[in-house]
Amino acid sequence: MEIRNIAIIAHVDHGKTTLVDSLLRQSKTKLNKEVASVDCIMDSNELERERGITIFSKIASVIWHDTKINIIDTPGHADFGGEVERVLEMAEGSLLLVDAQEGPMPQTRFVLKKALELNHKIIVVINKIDKPISNINKVLNDTFDLFIDLGADEKTANFPVLYTSSKMGKSGTEPNLHLMQDIAPLFDEIINYIPKPDGDTNLPLQMLVTSINWDNYKGRIATGRIYNGKIDAEQEVIRINREGQMNKCHLTSLMTFQGLAQTEIREASAGEIVSIAGIPDITIGETIADINTPIALPLIKIEEPTVKINFSVNSSPFAGKEGQFTTSRQIRERLYRELENDVALKVEDNPSGGWIVSGRGEFHLAIFIERLRREGYELQVSQPQVITKIIEGKKFIPYEEIFISVPEQYSGAVIQKLGNRHGQMKKMETKEGIVYLEFIIPTCGLFGYRREFMTDTRGLGIMNSLFYRYLADKGEWKKRERGSLVACEKGTTRLYGLTNIQNRGELFYGPGSNVYKGQVVGQNSREKDIWVNVCKEKQLSNMRSKGDGGMEHFNVPRTINLDNALEYIDGSELVEVTPKSVRIRKIALSELESKRSRRILV
């Protein structure tokens, strides 16, 4: 049976996962009852379903006309570039999925660039052509321009184009829904255009491990592609780690993908994507080689992290009340265990206490923290910081390339704010009342800006970013313009106390919330912190006048989730993360100590 290995590239919410659903269903792939009854089959993780994005790459396979097609669903966000880079290694071609209205977007650029560097054959799929305001000709021209911008040669830029409505399960070579019947034209184009996998079954075995999973019965399961040779279940192999060290191992299981499930097989040949068990400490990037002629494959190159956060054991007055795993040993084990699955993450012990965790961006680290709290871990994290480099005695910091589309009436505020944050405009274009902006801005200049951006644009702006490169630090960074409202005593918030202070800023809590001394309960309207009593109750007596009741309107408090909290805090604050709550607190829980620490920071 012939094999095709193909990745799917798309920006967030361009219909990538929905298209995979159609491919699985129309190829009559067997699905279990639980999976078959839901939409977005490939987004199986709870976080992915909530956020509507793909975070973890997954593999599925379908059989179409005696050809096995391994489909690799890649993350659409640049912060998960470590996941993208290693899974693209397994494919010879990619489907570039583009929205018929929005066209190619920044995250599309990032993943497409990686695919072109690997010499992938690209099939362009213009999706959602059923949208009433789609602009197919413009989108096609923009896609061609993107290929040219990324340095594609003439042959690569002469890509085949298919038009689809993944929601309706239809595709065709012409953008006419009435002429489309099913998804078959897309399958046929994959088989005809994407080449067969390279590799020689007669050469010694070479398999590159690209992901790790865990099974309660089989232990660690390593997934990767066979580049050369054959592999048999229960055979002896040589494992070559990232340092080049070799040791003999015995496999206990060999599996391949059928639909979304993994099934046991006896043997597999070059070009196939398989999973193996029996090597307890195997990690990503290692080579499984022939026992007589062990030859290592090139290591997977991963771009370095740009943002770091200090993790530590929760030390607040509410510590240990809401989490299942709260000790230093439990948190440390979990952090280092993540390194086995996420090659873009770095963890190191902090001499000052806790652990420094580095990732590809705020979003990358925020997703990791969210996963920890859902697993039952309780911890506290510091303000995100950029990772700096010293080159020839000068300090260099990471810069981002950001792409913005915003209604024209709000563009002035956006340009002004980004200018104040050391942003340099590269491009400005206005089309049909929408302003398209491109800026180069320091990564630290974006910290805390995303919420301001949504406020300034009334929720109508779209902003995406990509890592640009390290440039010299210009310094003179502005601190946060507004201070915090901090609880001065422990207790339960009361309506009387909250209404007395709501004119001083924006509150994060309503009545009936438990707070402790030193917990941030709101944002001040001025620069400095204010310590307030949100637990204050009205003193009652047996003499009351008609207007003594709580007649003042109470403003709806701002909801603080993990992403908001990480954007909000400064160097004097921490985010307390538990399975039930996300709280912001001062590092120093007393007013005097907090004022001293702020003076040191300034």
C-alpha positions as CSV (number, residue, x, y, z in Angstrom):
1,M,0.0,0.0,0.0
2,E,1.3,3.4,-0.9
3,I,1.7,6.1,1.8
4,R,1.3,9.9,1.8
5,N,2.4,12.0,4.8
6,I,0.8,15.4,4.8
7,A,0.6,18.3,7.4
8,I,-2.2,20.8,7.6
9,I,-1.2,24.4,8.0
10,A,-3.6,27.2,8.9
11,H,-4.2,30.2,11.0
12,V,-6.3,29.9,14.1
13,D,-10.0,29.5,13.3
14,H,-9.6,29.0,9.5
15,G,-11.3,25.6,9.6
16,K,-8.3,23.3,9.8
17,T,-9.7,20.9,12.4
18,T,-13.2,21.0,10.7
19,L,-11.6,20.0,7.4
20,V,-9.8,17.0,9.1
21,D,-13.2,16.0,10.5
22,S,-14.6,15.9,6.9
23,L,-11.6,13.8,5.7
24,L,-12.1,11.3,8.4
25,R,-15.8,10.9,8.0
26,Q,-15.9,10.8,4.2
27,S,-13.2,8.2,4.0
28,K,-15.5,6.1,6.1
29,T,-12.8,5.8,8.8
30,K,-14.1,3.9,11.8
31,L,-14.6,6.1,14.8
32,N,-15.7,5.1,18.3
33,K,-19.2,6.3,19.4
34,E,-17.8,9.0,21.7
35,V,-15.6,10.6,19.1
36,A,-18.1,10.2,16.2
37,S,-20.8,12.2,18.0
38,V,-18.7,15.4,18.4
39,D,-17.5,18.2,16.2
40,C,-13.7,19.0,15.9
41,I,-12.7,15.4,16.4
42,M,-9.0,16.3,16.4
43,D,-9.3,18.9,19.2
44,S,-9.7,16.3,21.9
45,N,-8.0,18.3,24.6
46,E,-10.3,20.3,26.9
47,L,-8.3,23.5,26.6
48,E,-8.4,23.2,22.8
49,R,-12.2,22.9,22.8
50,E,-12.6,25.9,25.1
51,R,-10.2,28.2,23.1
52,G,-11.1,26.9,19.7
53,I,-7.5,26.4,18.7
54,T,-5.1,23.5,18.1
55,I,-2.4,23.4,20.8
56,F,-1.0,19.8,20.5
57,S,-0.2,18.2,17.2
58,K,-2.1,14.9,16.4
59,I,-1.9,12.3,13.8
60,A,-4.8,10.5,12.1
61,S,-4.8,8.2,9.0
62,V,-7.3,7.4,6.3
63,I,-7.4,4.9,3.4
64,W,-8.4,6.4,0.1
65,H,-8.2,4.2,-3.0
66,D,-5.6,1.8,-1.7
67,T,-3.4,4.7,-0.5
68,K,-2.8,5.4,3.2
69,I,-2.8,9.1,4.0
70,N,-1.2,10.1,7.4
71,I,-2.7,13.5,8.3
72,I,-0.7,15.6,10.8
73,D,-2.8,18.4,12.5
74,T,-0.3,21.2,13.4
75,P,-0.8,24.0,16.0
76,G,-1.8,27.3,14.3
77,H,-0.1,29.6,16.9
78,A,3.5,30.7,16.7
79,D,4.0,30.2,20.5
80,F,3.8,26.5,19.9
81,G,6.5,26.5,17.2
82,G,8.4,23.8,19.0
83,E,5.5,21.5,18.3
84,V,5.2,22.7,14.7
85,E,8.9,22.2,13.8
86,R,9.2,18.6,14.9
87,V,6.0,17.3,13.4
88,L,6.6,18.9,10.0
89,E,9.7,16.8,9.7
90,M,7.5,13.7,9.3
91,A,5.7,15.0,6.1
92,E,6.6,15.5,2.5
93,G,3.8,18.0,1.8
94,S,1.4,20.3,3.4
95,L,-2.2,21.6,2.9
96,L,-2.1,25.4,3.3
97,L,-5.6,26.2,4.5
98,V,-6.7,29.9,3.9
99,D,-9.9,31.6,4.9
100,A,-11.8,32.9,1.8
101,Q,-12.5,36.2,3.6
102,E,-9.5,36.9,5.8
103,G,-6.7,35.5,3.5
104,P,-3.3,34.4,4.8
105,M,-2.6,35.5,8.4
106,P,0.6,35.9,10.5
107,Q,0.5,32.5,12.1
108,T,0.1,31.0,8.6
109,R,3.3,32.8,7.6
110,F,5.2,31.2,10.5
111,V,4.3,27.6,9.8
112,L,4.4,27.9,6.0
113,K,8.0,29.3,6.3
114,K,9.0,26.2,8.2
115,A,7.3,23.9,5.6
116,L,9.1,25.7,2.7
117,E,12.4,25.3,4.5
118,L,11.8,21.5,4.5
119,N,11.0,21.6,0.8
120,H,7.4,20.6,1.3
121,K,5.0,20.3,-1.7
122,I,2.2,22.8,-0.9
123,I,-1.5,22.5,-1.9
124,V,-3.4,25.7,-1.3
125,V,-6.9,25.2,0.0
126,I,-9.2,28.2,0.1
127,N,-11.7,27.3,2.7
128,K,-15.1,28.8,3.8
129,I,-16.1,29.8,0.3
130,D,-19.7,29.7,1.5
131,K,-19.1,33.0,3.4
132,P,-21.3,35.7,1.9
133,I,-18.5,38.3,1.9
134,S,-15.6,36.1,0.7
135,N,-13.1,37.6,-1.7
136,I,-11.5,34.7,-3.4
137,N,-9.5,36.5,-6.0
138,K,-7.9,38.8,-3.5
139,V,-7.1,35.9,-1.1
140,L,-5.5,34.0,-4.0
141,N,-3.3,37.0,-4.9
142,D,-2.3,37.6,-1.2
143,T,-1.4,33.9,-0.9
144,F,0.8,34.1,-4.0
145,D,2.5,37.2,-2.6
146,L,3.1,35.4,0.7
147,F,4.9,32.6,-1.1
148,I,7.1,35.2,-2.9
149,D,7.8,37.0,0.4
150,L,9.0,33.8,1.9
151,G,11.4,33.2,-0.9
152,A,9.6,30.4,-2.7
153,D,11.0,29.5,-6.2
154,E,8.9,29.5,-9.3
155,K,8.0,25.8,-9.2
156,T,6.8,26.1,-5.6
157,A,4.9,29.3,-6.2
158,N,3.0,27.5,-9.0
159,F,0.9,25.6,-6.5
160,P,-2.3,23.8,-7.1
161,V,-5.5,25.4,-5.7
162,L,-8.6,23.7,-4.4
163,Y,-11.7,25.4,-3.0
164,T,-13.6,24.0,0.0
165,S,-16.4,24.4,2.5
166,S,-15.1,22.2,5.3
167,K,-18.2,22.7,7.3
168,M,-20.3,21.3,4.4
169,G,-17.7,18.6,3.5
170,K,-17.3,19.8,-0.1
171,S,-14.3,20.6,-2.3
172,G,-13.6,21.3,-6.0
173,T,-11.2,22.8,-8.5
174,E,-13.6,25.7,-9.1
175,P,-15.1,28.1,-6.5
176,N,-18.6,27.0,-7.1
177,L,-20.5,25.2,-4.3
178,H,-23.2,24.0,-6.7
179,L,-20.6,21.9,-8.7
180,M,-19.2,20.3,-5.6
181,Q,-20.4,17.0,-4.2
182,D,-17.9,15.8,-1.6
183,I,-14.3,16.1,-0.4
184,A,-13.0,13.6,-3.0
185,P,-11.2,16.1,-5.2
186,L,-9.0,17.0,-2.3
187,F,-8.1,13.4,-1.6
188,D,-7.2,13.0,-5.3
189,E,-5.0,16.1,-5.4
190,I,-3.1,14.8,-2.3
191,I,-2.4,11.5,-3.9
192,N,-1.4,13.0,-7.3
193,Y,0.7,16.0,-6.1
194,I,2.3,15.0,-2.8
195,P,5.2,12.7,-3.4
196,K,5.7,9.3,-1.8
197,P,7.9,9.3,1.3
198,D,11.7,9.1,0.7
199,G,13.5,6.2,2.2
200,D,15.0,2.8,1.3
201,T,13.7,-0.3,3.0
202,N,17.0,-2.1,2.2
203,L,19.1,0.4,4.2
204,P,19.7,0.0,8.0
205,L,16.9,1.1,10.2
206,Q,16.6,4.8,11.1
207,M,13.6,6.3,12.9
208,L,13.4,9.8,14.4
209,V,11.3,10.2,17.6
210,T,9.1,13.4,17.4
211,S,6.6,12.9,20.2
212,I,6.1,11.1,23.5
213,N,3.0,9.7,25.1
214,W,2.2,7.6,28.1
215,D,0.2,4.4,28.4
216,N,-0.8,2.8,31.7
217,Y,0.0,-0.6,30.4
218,K,2.8,-0.1,27.9
219,G,4.6,2.8,29.6
220,R,6.4,5.5,27.5
221,I,5.3,5.4,23.8
222,A,7.5,7.1,21.3
223,T,6.1,8.2,17.9
224,G,8.1,9.1,14.8
225,R,8.7,8.3,11.2
226,I,10.8,5.5,9.7
227,Y,13.3,7.2,7.4
228,N,15.1,4.0,6.2
229,G,14.8,0.3,6.7
230,K,12.2,-1.8,8.5
231,I,11.2,-2.3,12.1
232,D,9.6,-5.3,13.7
233,A,7.7,-5.7,16.9
234,E,9.8,-7.1,19.7
235,Q,13.1,-6.6,17.9
236,E,16.4,-5.3,19.4
237,V,17.4,-1.8,18.3
238,I,20.1,0.8,19.1
239,R,18.8,4.0,20.8
240,I,21.0,7.1,20.0
241,N,20.3,10.0,22.3
242,R,20.8,13.7,21.6
243,E,24.4,13.6,22.9
244,G,25.2,10.7,20.5
245,Q,25.4,8.0,23.2
246,M,24.2,4.5,22.2
247,N,22.6,1.7,24.1
248,K,20.8,-1.5,23.1
249,C,17.0,-1.8,23.7
250,H,14.3,-4.3,23.2
251,L,11.0,-3.2,21.8
252,T,7.8,-4.6,23.4
253,S,5.2,-3.1,21.0
254,L,4.9,-1.6,17.5
255,M,1.8,0.4,16.5
256,T,0.5,2.4,13.6
257,F,-2.4,4.8,13.2
258,Q,-5.7,3.7,11.8
259,G,-8.2,6.6,12.0
260,L,-7.6,8.2,15.3
261,A,-6.6,5.0,17.1
262,Q,-3.3,3.2,17.3
263,T,-3.3,-0.5,16.5
264,E,-0.7,-3.2,16.9
265,I,1.2,-4.4,13.9
266,R,4.0,-6.9,13.3
267,E,6.3,-4.7,11.1
268,A,6.5,-1.4,9.3
269,S,8.8,0.0,6.5
270,A,10.4,3.3,5.5
271,G,7.9,6.2,5.1
272,E,5.5,5.0,7.7
273,I,4.7,6.8,11.0
274,V,4.7,4.4,13.9
275,S,4.7,4.3,17.7
276,I,7.0,2.0,19.7
277,A,7.1,1.0,23.4
278,G,9.7,-0.7,25.5
279,I,12.3,2.1,26.1
280,P,11.5,3.6,29.5
281,D,13.5,6.9,29.2
282,I,13.3,7.7,25.5
283,T,12.9,11.4,24.6
284,I,12.1,13.6,21.6
285,G,14.8,14.0,19.0
286,E,16.5,10.6,19.5
287,T,17.2,8.1,16.8
288,I,16.1,4.4,16.8
289,A,18.7,2.6,14.7
290,D,19.7,-0.8,13.4
291,I,21.6,-2.9,16.0
292,N,24.4,-3.7,13.6
293,T,24.7,-0.4,11.7
294,P,23.6,2.4,14.0
295,I,23.5,5.8,12.1
296,A,22.0,8.8,13.9
297,L,19.6,11.2,12.1
298,P,20.1,15.0,12.3
299,L,18.7,16.5,15.4
300,I,15.6,18.6,15.3
301,K,16.5,22.3,15.5
302,I,14.2,24.3,17.8
303,E,14.3,28.1,18.1
304,E,15.3,29.3,21.6
305,P,12.7,30.5,24.2
306,T,12.3,34.3,24.5
307,V,10.2,34.7,27.7
308,K,10.7,33.3,31.2
309,I,8.6,33.1,34.4
310,N,9.7,32.1,37.9
311,F,7.5,29.3,39.3
312,S,7.4,28.7,43.1
313,V,5.5,26.9,45.8
314,N,2.4,28.8,46.8
315,S,3.1,30.8,50.0
316,S,-0.1,32.8,50.4
317,P,-2.3,32.6,53.5
318,F,-4.7,30.4,51.4
319,A,-1.9,27.9,50.5
320,G,-2.8,24.3,50.4
321,K,-6.5,24.7,50.6
322,E,-7.5,24.2,47.0
323,G,-4.8,22.1,45.3
324,Q,-4.0,18.4,45.3
325,F,-0.3,18.8,44.5
326,T,1.3,21.6,46.5
327,T,4.8,20.6,47.6
328,S,8.1,21.5,46.1
329,R,8.9,17.9,45.2
330,Q,5.6,17.4,43.3
331,I,5.8,20.7,41.4
332,R,9.5,20.1,40.4
333,E,8.8,16.6,39.2
334,R,5.9,17.8,37.0
335,L,7.9,20.7,35.5
336,Y,10.9,18.5,34.5
337,R,8.5,15.8,33.2
338,E,7.1,18.4,30.7
339,L,10.5,18.7,29.1
340,E,10.0,15.2,27.7
341,N,7.1,16.3,25.6
342,D,7.8,20.0,24.9
343,V,11.2,20.6,23.3
344,A,10.6,24.4,23.2
345,L,10.3,24.6,27.0
346,K,13.3,25.0,29.4
347,V,13.3,24.5,33.1
348,E,16.1,25.3,35.6
349,D,16.4,25.5,39.3
350,N,16.4,29.1,40.6
351,P,19.1,29.7,43.3
352,S,16.8,32.3,44.9
353,G,14.0,29.7,45.1
354,G,11.6,28.1,42.7
355,W,12.2,27.3,39.1
356,I,12.8,29.4,36.0
357,V,10.6,28.2,33.2
358,S,11.3,29.6,29.7
359,G,9.1,29.3,26.6
360,R,8.3,30.8,23.2
361,G,6.0,33.5,24.5
362,E,3.5,34.5,27.1
363,F,0.8,32.4,25.5
364,H,3.0,29.3,25.4
365,L,3.7,29.6,29.2
366,A,0.1,30.6,30.1
367,I,-1.2,27.4,28.4
368,F,1.3,25.3,30.4
369,I,0.3,27.0,33.7
370,E,-3.4,26.5,32.9
371,R,-2.8,22.8,32.2
372,L,-1.0,22.5,35.6
373,R,-3.9,24.0,37.6
374,R,-6.4,21.7,35.8
375,E,-4.2,18.7,36.8
376,G,-4.6,19.7,40.4
377,Y,-1.3,21.7,41.0
378,E,-1.1,24.8,43.2
379,L,1.7,27.3,42.7
380,Q,2.6,30.9,42.3
381,V,4.2,32.6,39.3
382,S,6.1,35.8,38.7
383,Q,5.8,38.6,36.1
384,P,6.9,37.3,32.6
385,Q,10.4,38.6,31.7
386,V,12.2,38.6,28.3
387,I,15.3,36.5,28.0
388,T,18.3,38.8,27.2
389,K,21.6,38.2,25.5
390,I,24.9,40.0,26.0
391,I,26.7,40.3,22.6
392,E,30.0,42.2,22.5
393,G,29.2,43.9,25.7
394,K,25.8,45.1,24.6
395,K,22.4,44.0,25.9
396,F,20.1,42.4,23.2
397,I,16.4,41.6,23.7
398,P,13.9,39.8,21.6
399,Y,11.7,41.7,19.2
400,E,8.3,40.8,17.8
401,E,6.8,41.4,14.4
402,I,3.1,42.3,14.9
403,F,0.4,42.4,12.4
404,I,-2.8,44.5,13.2
405,S,-6.1,45.1,11.4
406,V,-8.3,47.7,13.0
407,P,-11.2,49.9,12.0
408,E,-9.9,53.3,10.8
409,Q,-11.4,55.3,13.6
410,Y,-9.4,53.4,16.3
411,S,-6.1,53.2,14.4
412,G,-4.7,56.5,15.9
413,A,-4.9,55.2,19.5
414,V,-3.2,52.0,18.5
415,I,-0.3,53.7,16.7
416,Q,0.2,56.1,19.6
417,K,0.3,53.3,22.2
418,L,2.7,51.2,20.2
419,G,4.9,54.2,19.6
420,N,5.1,54.8,23.4
421,R,6.2,51.1,23.7
422,H,9.2,51.5,21.3
423,G,7.2,50.1,18.3
424,Q,8.5,51.0,14.8
425,M,5.9,51.0,12.0
426,K,6.9,49.0,8.9
427,K,3.7,49.2,6.9
428,M,0.4,51.0,7.0
429,E,-2.4,50.3,4.5
430,T,-6.1,51.2,4.5
431,K,-8.7,49.2,2.6
432,E,-12.5,49.5,2.9
433,G,-12.3,51.3,6.2
434,I,-9.9,48.8,7.8
435,V,-6.3,49.9,8.6
436,Y,-3.6,47.2,8.3
437,L,-0.5,47.9,10.3
438,E,2.9,46.1,10.7
439,F,5.2,47.0,13.6
440,I,8.5,45.8,15.0
441,I,8.3,46.0,18.7
442,P,10.3,44.6,21.7
443,T,8.7,41.6,23.2
444,C,8.6,43.3,26.6
445,G,6.8,46.2,25.0
446,L,3.8,43.9,24.3
447,F,3.5,42.8,28.0
448,G,0.2,44.0,29.3
449,Y,-0.9,45.6,26.0
450,R,-3.3,43.1,24.6
451,R,-6.1,44.1,27.0
452,E,-5.5,47.8,26.3
453,F,-5.6,47.0,22.6
454,M,-9.0,45.3,22.9
455,T,-10.3,48.2,24.9
456,D,-9.0,50.9,22.5
457,T,-10.5,49.1,19.5
458,R,-13.8,48.2,21.2
459,G,-13.0,44.5,20.6
460,L,-12.9,45.0,16.8
461,G,-9.1,44.9,16.4
462,I,-7.1,41.8,15.5
463,M,-3.5,41.5,16.5
464,N,-1.0,38.7,15.8
465,S,2.7,38.5,16.5
466,L,5.7,36.5,15.4
467,F,9.3,36.4,16.8
468,Y,11.4,38.7,14.7
469,R,15.0,38.6,16.1
470,Y,17.3,39.9,18.9
471,L,18.1,43.6,18.6
472,A,19.9,46.0,20.9
473,D,18.0,47.1,24.0
474,K,17.0,50.8,23.9
475,G,16.2,50.9,27.6
476,E,14.0,53.4,29.3
477,W,11.1,51.1,29.8
478,K,8.0,52.6,31.4
479,K,6.6,50.9,34.4
480,R,2.9,50.2,34.8
481,E,1.0,53.5,34.7
482,R,-1.6,52.5,37.3
483,G,-1.1,51.0,40.8
484,S,-3.2,48.3,42.6
485,L,-5.9,48.3,45.1
486,V,-4.7,46.0,47.9
487,A,-6.7,44.4,50.7
488,C,-5.4,45.6,54.1
489,E,-7.1,42.8,56.1
490,K,-8.3,39.2,55.8
491,G,-12.0,38.5,55.5
492,T,-15.0,38.3,53.2
493,T,-15.7,41.2,50.8
494,R,-18.8,43.3,51.7
495,L,-20.9,45.5,49.5
496,Y,-20.5,48.4,51.8
497,G,-16.7,48.2,51.7
498,L,-16.6,47.7,47.9
499,T,-18.9,50.6,47.1
500,N,-16.8,52.9,49.3
501,I,-13.7,52.3,47.2
502,Q,-15.0,51.6,43.7
503,N,-14.5,55.3,42.7
504,R,-10.8,54.9,43.3
505,G,-10.3,52.4,40.4
506,E,-11.6,49.2,38.9
507,L,-12.5,46.2,41.2
508,F,-11.8,42.6,40.5
509,Y,-14.2,41.1,43.1
510,G,-17.8,41.4,44.1
511,P,-19.4,40.8,47.5
512,G,-18.9,37.5,49.2
513,S,-15.4,36.7,48.1
514,N,-12.7,35.5,50.6
515,V,-9.6,37.7,50.5
516,Y,-6.4,37.9,52.5
517,K,-4.1,40.8,53.6
518,G,-1.9,41.7,50.6
519,Q,-4.2,40.4,47.9
520,V,-4.8,42.6,45.0
521,V,-8.5,43.3,44.7
522,G,-8.5,45.9,41.9
523,Q,-6.6,48.4,39.8
524,N,-6.1,52.0,41.1
525,S,-6.9,54.9,38.8
526,R,-3.6,56.5,39.8
527,E,0.0,55.4,39.7
528,K,0.6,54.3,43.3
529,D,-0.8,51.3,45.2
530,I,-3.6,51.9,47.8
531,W,-4.3,49.6,50.7
532,V,-8.1,49.4,51.1
533,N,-10.6,47.7,53.4
534,V,-13.0,45.8,51.2
535,C,-14.3,43.8,54.2
536,K,-15.7,46.8,55.9
537,E,-19.3,46.5,57.1
538,K,-21.8,49.3,57.8
539,Q,-22.2,50.0,61.5
540,L,-25.9,49.6,62.4
541,S,-27.8,51.1,65.3
542,N,-31.5,51.1,66.4
543,M,-31.8,54.6,64.9
544,R,-32.0,54.6,61.1
545,S,-33.0,57.2,58.6
546,K,-34.7,56.5,55.2
547,G,-31.6,57.0,53.2
548,D,-29.2,54.8,55.3
549,G,-29.5,51.7,53.1
550,G,-27.0,50.8,50.4
551,M,-28.5,52.9,47.6
552,E,-25.2,53.5,45.7
553,H,-24.8,51.6,42.4
554,F,-22.2,48.9,42.4
555,N,-20.2,48.6,39.2
556,V,-19.7,45.1,37.7
557,P,-16.1,44.0,38.6
558,R,-13.6,43.0,36.0
559,T,-13.2,39.3,35.6
560,I,-9.5,38.2,36.0
561,N,-8.4,35.0,34.4
562,L,-4.9,33.6,34.1
563,D,-4.1,35.4,30.9
564,N,-5.3,38.7,32.3
565,A,-3.4,38.2,35.5
566,L,-0.1,37.5,33.8
567,E,-0.5,40.6,31.7
568,Y,-1.4,42.8,34.7
569,I,1.2,42.1,37.4
570,D,4.4,44.0,37.8
571,G,7.7,43.1,39.6
572,S,6.1,43.6,43.1
573,E,3.3,41.0,42.5
574,L,2.7,37.3,41.9
575,V,-0.1,35.3,40.4
576,E,-1.4,32.6,42.8
577,V,-2.7,29.7,40.7
578,T,-4.9,26.9,42.1
579,P,-7.4,24.4,40.5
580,K,-10.2,26.6,41.7
581,S,-8.9,30.2,41.7
582,V,-6.5,32.7,40.1
583,R,-5.5,35.5,42.5
584,I,-3.1,38.4,42.3
585,R,-1.0,39.1,45.4
586,K,1.8,41.3,46.6
587,I,5.1,39.6,47.1
588,A,5.3,41.4,50.5
589,L,1.9,40.9,52.2
590,S,2.3,43.9,54.6
591,E,1.9,47.5,53.5
592,L,5.3,48.6,54.9
593,E,7.3,45.7,53.3
594,S,5.4,46.2,50.0
595,K,6.4,49.9,49.9
596,R,10.0,49.0,50.6
597,S,10.1,46.4,47.8
598,R,8.6,48.9,45.3
599,R,11.3,51.4,46.1
600,I,13.9,48.7,45.4
601,L,12.3,47.9,42.0
602,V,12.1,51.6,41.0
